Each structure stands twice: as C-alpha cells, then as structure tokens.
Amino acid sequence: MATHTLDFERPLLELERQIEEMKRVAGETAVDVAKELAPLEKKLAELRAEIYKNLTPMQRVQVARHPKRPYTLDYLSTVFTDFVELHGDRLFRDDPAIVAGWARLDGTSVMVIGHQKGRDTKENLLRNFGMAHPEGYRKALRLMHLAEQFRAPVITLVDTPGAYPGLGAEERGQAEAIARNLVEMATLRTPILTAVIGEGGSGGALAVGLADRVLMLENSVYSVISPEGCAAILWKDASQRERAAEALKITAEDLQELGVIDEIIPEPPGGAHADPEAAAEALGETLQRHVRQLRKIKLDKLLKRREEKYLSMGALTEK
C-alpha cells in the first residue's frame, strides 16, 4: 500500500487496504484467496488507470513532485551501466544538486548530467532540494565539453524546482552561469538529448535542457515558473495555483502541441513512483532509440537542425 498518498489517489486506499488485509489473512491461515483477490486487483488497476488518465495540470505537478518518484541516481542504476561520477567545476566547489559522469547506455559511452533531489531532510539539505548553484551548472558545462572531445552523446535528466536564488549563488554569477550554458550548448559539437523526469523549473532546467531532442515523462512538468509562484504574482493569491497551472500549459501534452518538446514517454499506471522498473524500461528504450538516430546525423547538419529547432519556437502575431 502507498506510504505517500496524493489527494486524488484516496479512492484507491480502501481497495488497497482490502487487498493487503486479504493477503495477510491468507498468509496466516494458508487459505487460498486467489478467486477473491483477482476481481479486487482488477478493479484497483482499472480505477488507477482511470484516475491517471484524467489528471488536471495541477495534479500532474503533484505527481512530478512525488517523493517516491525515481530521481537521476535511480535511473543511473537502472537505465545506465558503469556510471563513474565526476565532481567539481574547477573554479569553486562540487555541487551535489547536480550529479554527472561517464556511463554506458546499451553499450554506448555517454555523458549523463542530471538534477538530484533528496529522499529525506538530511539528503535534501545535501542536495539543496535539487536546486543547483552556479558551480553546478559550470560543472555540467565542463563535462559537456569533455564529452565533446570524445564525440560522446550528452544526456541530461531534468528534475528541479529551479536554479537556487540565494545570495551566495547570485554573488557567484547564477544568471551568467545559466546564460553561458545556453550559449555553449547551442553550438556543442556532439549530440545532446534531454529528458524531463520530474519538475522542469525555469532557467534551472533550461541550463541543462537545450538539446537536439527534448523528451518528457508523461507526468512530468516543464514551466518558466511554478503554479504557486505564478498565482502569487498574477492574482496575489497562491491558492489560485489550479488556475495558474491550467494557464501555464506545463504538461507534456501541452508542450508537445506547442512544439517545445519532441516526444512523451508513457509512464506505468499510477505514475513512475508506482512502478519504477517499468518507468526505467520505458525511459531507457526511448533514450537508446534517440541516441541511435542522433549519432547517424552528420555533425554540421545536427548543429543546423538544433539552431532551426529553437528559432522556430513561438509565434508572432500583429494586429
């Protein structure tokens, strides 16, 4: 049974309790309850699929923030092999909010860079809740250039509320670090592939998210600002977050329709946190396919397509 239940998942709780109780009794008494269990499990699966098929934008935000959702280090141990973490920006320090290093994807050497949140208070303080400092983005850029030297694909996994806005981060040039990454990634002479696996928050996400192909897990979100922040600015009321989430167009479906992302990766019923292995399998297969496609494209054509991809975004209308 789920240890962290979202509000809209509460209808599932009673069914889960019944199933758990039936299994417990069966284990204690050695009674065969297979016939009774089957319809309950079927009903639970159908109800879960129905709930997740009709999520509102704000509910998708809740799923993207779920504390049991797989993070970058989880995928590094399931989707990738032979991961070797590299540290530091060679200027100030290492930033644990971003993990990065060499790995293999289906036998291909790649550079993986991703935001990392924590599971508990201690780890969240270490990882700064997945909010990178300037040195985190500078570490990422250093390793992108290292990958460029070996013509190795760069894969970035995005999952952050945003770049850290603290005083120290601003003093060390947070805005410049993000801007520098955007400039350098636009012309990086190796394939870049990005997957939004949770929250894609503002410049903190975009600083490692400018890529030849941008993918999103089905229940992830990608936005210039959080719904709460948007509501507080526009309506002076953070409780208007549902309205803000709808207006921001932050879901994978909205962003694919707008041409911001290239593909949506389906999640298992109940979200990635309900079946991390299935989510990892879907992510791995999609990354492998896109890496194979990108490696076949000549470098000059790849850079030209990358330029055209971002120049074509947005629309201008005149009255």
C-alpha positions as CSV (number, residue, x, y, z in Angstrom):
1,M,0.0,0.0,0.0
2,A,1.2,3.5,-0.8
3,T,3.1,5.2,2.0
4,H,2.6,8.7,0.5
5,T,-0.9,9.2,-1.0
6,L,-1.9,12.2,-3.0
7,D,-5.4,13.7,-2.5
8,F,-6.8,12.3,-5.8
9,E,-5.4,8.8,-5.0
10,R,-7.6,8.4,-1.9
11,P,-10.3,6.4,-3.7
12,L,-7.6,3.8,-4.2
13,L,-6.8,3.5,-0.5
14,E,-9.8,1.4,0.6
15,L,-9.2,-1.2,-2.2
16,E,-5.5,-1.3,-1.4
17,R,-6.4,-1.9,2.3
18,Q,-8.8,-4.8,1.4
19,I,-6.2,-6.4,-0.8
20,E,-3.5,-6.1,1.8
21,E,-5.7,-7.5,4.6
22,M,-6.8,-10.4,2.4
23,K,-3.2,-11.3,1.7
24,R,-2.3,-11.0,5.3
25,V,-5.1,-13.4,6.4
26,A,-4.2,-15.8,3.6
27,G,-0.6,-15.9,4.8
28,E,-1.6,-16.5,8.4
29,T,-4.2,-19.2,7.7
30,A,-2.9,-20.7,4.4
31,V,-6.4,-20.2,2.8
32,D,-6.5,-19.8,-0.9
33,V,-8.0,-16.4,-1.7
34,A,-6.9,-16.1,-5.3
35,K,-10.6,-16.1,-6.6
36,E,-11.5,-13.2,-4.2
37,L,-8.3,-11.3,-4.9
38,A,-8.5,-11.3,-8.7
39,P,-11.6,-9.1,-9.1
40,L,-10.3,-6.6,-6.4
41,E,-6.9,-6.3,-8.1
42,K,-8.6,-5.8,-11.5
43,K,-10.9,-3.1,-10.1
44,L,-7.9,-1.4,-8.5
45,A,-5.9,-1.4,-11.7
46,E,-8.9,-0.1,-13.7
47,L,-9.6,2.7,-11.1
48,R,-5.9,3.7,-11.0
49,A,-5.8,3.9,-14.8
50,E,-9.0,5.9,-14.9
51,I,-7.7,8.4,-12.3
52,Y,-4.4,8.9,-14.0
53,K,-5.9,9.3,-17.5
54,N,-7.9,12.3,-16.3
55,L,-5.4,14.3,-14.2
56,T,-5.6,18.1,-14.1
57,P,-2.4,20.1,-14.8
58,M,-2.0,20.8,-11.0
59,Q,-2.4,17.1,-10.2
60,R,0.4,16.3,-12.7
61,V,2.5,18.8,-10.8
62,Q,1.8,16.8,-7.6
63,V,2.8,13.6,-9.3
64,A,6.0,15.2,-10.7
65,R,6.9,16.2,-7.1
66,H,6.0,12.8,-5.6
67,P,8.8,12.0,-3.0
68,K,8.9,8.3,-4.2
69,R,9.3,9.3,-7.9
70,P,12.6,8.0,-9.3
71,Y,15.4,10.5,-9.4
72,T,18.6,10.8,-11.5
73,L,20.6,8.4,-9.3
74,D,17.8,5.9,-9.5
75,Y,17.9,5.9,-13.3
76,L,21.7,5.8,-13.3
77,S,21.5,2.4,-11.6
78,T,18.7,1.0,-13.9
79,V,18.8,2.7,-17.3
80,F,22.6,3.1,-17.4
81,T,25.6,0.9,-16.5
82,D,29.2,1.6,-15.5
83,F,28.5,5.0,-14.1
84,V,31.6,6.9,-12.9
85,E,30.7,10.2,-11.2
86,L,32.9,13.2,-11.9
87,H,33.0,16.2,-9.5
88,G,33.7,19.9,-9.4
89,D,33.7,22.9,-11.7
90,R,37.4,23.6,-11.2
91,L,36.5,27.1,-10.0
92,F,34.8,26.9,-6.7
93,R,33.5,23.5,-5.5
94,D,31.3,20.5,-6.3
95,D,27.6,20.9,-6.3
96,P,25.7,17.8,-5.1
97,A,22.4,19.2,-6.6
98,I,23.8,18.0,-10.0
99,V,25.3,14.6,-10.5
100,A,27.2,13.8,-13.6
101,G,29.7,11.5,-15.1
102,W,30.5,8.8,-17.7
103,A,28.1,5.9,-18.2
104,R,27.1,3.4,-20.8
105,L,23.7,3.3,-22.4
106,D,23.2,-0.1,-24.2
107,G,27.0,-0.3,-24.6
108,T,27.4,3.3,-25.9
109,S,29.6,5.7,-23.8
110,V,27.6,8.8,-22.9
111,M,28.0,11.7,-20.5
112,V,25.0,11.8,-18.1
113,I,24.1,15.0,-16.3
114,G,21.1,15.4,-14.0
115,H,19.5,17.2,-11.1
116,Q,19.3,15.2,-7.9
117,K,16.8,15.7,-5.1
118,G,16.8,14.1,-1.7
119,R,14.6,11.5,-0.1
120,D,14.7,12.8,3.5
121,T,15.6,16.1,5.2
122,K,19.3,15.3,5.6
123,E,19.7,14.3,1.9
124,N,17.6,17.3,0.7
125,L,19.9,19.7,2.6
126,L,22.9,18.0,1.0
127,R,21.3,18.2,-2.5
128,N,19.7,21.6,-1.8
129,F,16.3,20.1,-2.9
130,G,17.7,19.7,-6.5
131,M,18.3,23.4,-6.9
132,A,21.7,23.9,-8.4
133,H,24.2,26.7,-7.6
134,P,26.3,28.3,-10.4
135,E,29.1,25.8,-9.8
136,G,26.6,23.0,-10.6
137,Y,25.9,24.5,-14.0
138,R,29.6,25.1,-14.5
139,K,30.4,21.5,-13.6
140,A,27.8,20.4,-16.2
141,L,29.3,22.6,-18.9
142,R,32.8,21.4,-18.1
143,L,31.7,17.8,-18.6
144,M,29.8,18.6,-21.7
145,H,33.0,19.9,-23.3
146,L,34.7,16.8,-22.1
147,A,32.1,14.7,-23.9
148,E,32.5,16.9,-27.0
149,Q,36.2,16.0,-27.1
150,F,35.3,12.3,-27.5
151,R,32.2,12.9,-29.6
152,A,30.2,11.2,-26.9
153,P,26.4,12.0,-26.7
154,V,25.4,14.1,-23.7
155,I,22.2,13.0,-21.9
156,T,20.7,15.3,-19.3
157,L,17.9,14.4,-16.9
158,V,15.9,17.4,-15.7
159,D,14.2,17.4,-12.3
160,T,14.4,20.8,-10.4
161,P,12.1,23.4,-9.0
162,G,14.6,25.9,-10.4
163,A,18.1,27.3,-10.0
164,Y,18.9,28.3,-6.4
165,P,18.2,32.0,-5.9
166,G,20.2,32.5,-2.7
167,L,22.6,35.4,-2.0
168,G,25.7,33.3,-2.4
169,A,24.5,31.9,-5.8
170,E,23.8,35.3,-7.1
171,E,27.2,36.6,-5.9
172,R,28.9,33.8,-7.8
173,G,27.0,34.6,-11.0
174,Q,24.0,32.4,-11.2
175,A,22.5,34.2,-14.2
176,E,25.8,34.2,-16.1
177,A,26.3,30.5,-15.5
178,I,22.9,29.7,-16.9
179,A,23.4,32.1,-19.9
180,R,26.8,30.6,-20.6
181,N,25.4,27.1,-20.7
182,L,22.7,28.1,-23.2
183,V,25.3,29.7,-25.5
184,E,27.7,26.8,-25.3
185,M,25.0,24.1,-25.6
186,A,23.6,25.8,-28.7
187,T,26.9,25.0,-30.6
188,L,28.2,21.9,-28.7
189,R,29.7,19.6,-31.3
190,T,28.1,16.4,-30.1
191,P,24.5,15.2,-29.8
192,I,22.5,16.4,-26.8
193,L,19.4,14.6,-25.5
194,T,17.3,15.8,-22.6
195,A,14.6,14.1,-20.7
196,V,12.4,15.9,-18.1
197,I,11.8,13.2,-15.5
198,G,10.0,15.3,-12.8
199,E,9.9,19.1,-12.5
200,G,11.4,21.2,-15.2
201,G,11.7,24.5,-13.4
202,S,12.6,27.7,-15.3
203,G,16.2,28.6,-16.2
204,G,17.4,26.0,-13.7
205,A,16.0,23.3,-16.1
206,L,16.9,25.1,-19.3
207,A,20.5,25.5,-18.3
208,V,21.0,21.7,-19.0
209,G,18.0,21.3,-21.2
210,L,18.9,22.9,-24.6
211,A,19.1,19.8,-26.7
212,D,18.6,18.2,-30.1
213,R,15.8,16.2,-28.7
214,V,13.7,17.1,-25.6
215,L,11.6,14.3,-24.1
216,M,9.2,14.3,-21.2
217,L,7.9,11.6,-19.0
218,E,4.1,11.6,-19.1
219,N,3.5,13.0,-15.7
220,S,6.4,15.5,-15.6
221,V,6.0,19.2,-16.0
222,Y,8.1,22.0,-17.6
223,S,7.5,25.7,-17.0
224,V,9.0,29.1,-16.6
225,I,7.6,29.3,-13.1
226,S,5.8,27.2,-10.5
227,P,2.0,27.4,-10.5
228,E,2.2,28.7,-6.9
229,G,4.7,31.4,-7.9
230,C,2.6,32.4,-11.0
231,A,-0.6,32.6,-8.9
232,A,1.1,34.8,-6.3
233,I,2.4,37.2,-9.0
234,L,-0.8,37.4,-11.2
235,W,-3.5,37.1,-8.6
236,K,-1.7,37.9,-5.3
237,D,-3.0,34.5,-4.1
238,A,-1.0,31.3,-4.1
239,S,-4.3,29.3,-3.6
240,Q,-5.1,30.1,-7.3
241,R,-2.5,27.5,-8.3
242,E,-5.0,25.3,-10.2
243,R,-5.9,28.3,-12.4
244,A,-2.2,29.1,-12.9
245,A,-1.3,25.5,-13.8
246,E,-4.0,25.5,-16.4
247,A,-2.9,28.8,-17.9
248,L,0.8,28.0,-17.9
249,K,0.5,24.9,-20.3
250,I,3.0,22.9,-18.3
251,T,2.0,19.4,-19.1
252,A,3.8,17.1,-21.6
253,E,0.7,17.1,-23.9
254,D,0.5,20.9,-24.0
255,L,4.2,21.3,-24.6
256,Q,4.3,18.7,-27.4
257,E,1.4,20.5,-29.1
258,L,3.3,23.8,-28.8
259,G,6.4,22.2,-30.3
260,V,8.6,22.7,-27.2
261,I,9.2,19.0,-26.7
262,D,9.7,16.2,-29.2
263,E,8.2,13.1,-27.5
264,I,6.2,12.0,-24.5
265,I,7.5,8.9,-22.7
266,P,4.5,6.9,-21.3
267,E,4.5,6.1,-17.5
268,P,3.1,3.0,-15.9
269,P,-0.5,3.3,-14.4
270,G,-0.2,5.2,-11.2
271,G,2.9,7.1,-12.3
272,A,6.6,6.4,-12.3
273,H,6.6,6.1,-8.5
274,A,4.1,3.2,-8.7
275,D,6.4,1.1,-10.8
276,P,9.9,2.5,-11.1
277,E,11.2,-0.5,-13.0
278,A,8.6,-0.1,-15.8
279,A,9.3,3.7,-15.9
280,A,13.1,3.0,-16.2
281,E,12.5,0.5,-19.0
282,A,10.4,3.0,-21.0
283,L,12.9,5.8,-20.4
284,G,15.9,3.5,-21.4
285,E,14.3,2.3,-24.6
286,T,13.4,5.8,-25.7
287,L,16.8,7.2,-24.9
288,Q,18.5,4.4,-26.8
289,R,16.4,5.0,-29.9
290,H,17.1,8.7,-30.0
291,V,20.8,8.3,-29.4
292,R,21.0,5.9,-32.3
293,Q,19.1,8.3,-34.5
294,L,21.2,11.4,-33.5
295,R,24.6,9.6,-34.0
296,K,23.7,8.9,-37.6
297,I,23.3,12.6,-38.4
298,K,26.4,14.4,-39.7
299,L,27.6,17.0,-37.2
300,D,27.1,20.1,-39.4
301,K,23.5,19.0,-40.1
302,L,22.9,18.3,-36.4
303,L,24.0,21.8,-35.4
304,K,21.9,23.3,-38.2
305,R,18.8,21.4,-37.1
306,R,19.4,22.4,-33.5
307,E,19.5,26.1,-34.5
308,E,16.4,25.8,-36.6
309,K,14.6,23.9,-33.8
310,Y,14.9,26.8,-31.3
311,L,14.4,29.6,-33.9
312,S,11.1,28.0,-34.9
313,M,9.6,28.1,-31.4
314,G,7.0,30.6,-30.6
315,A,4.7,32.7,-32.9
316,L,4.3,36.4,-33.5
317,T,1.0,37.9,-34.5
318,E,0.5,41.6,-35.4
319,K,-2.8,43.5,-35.1
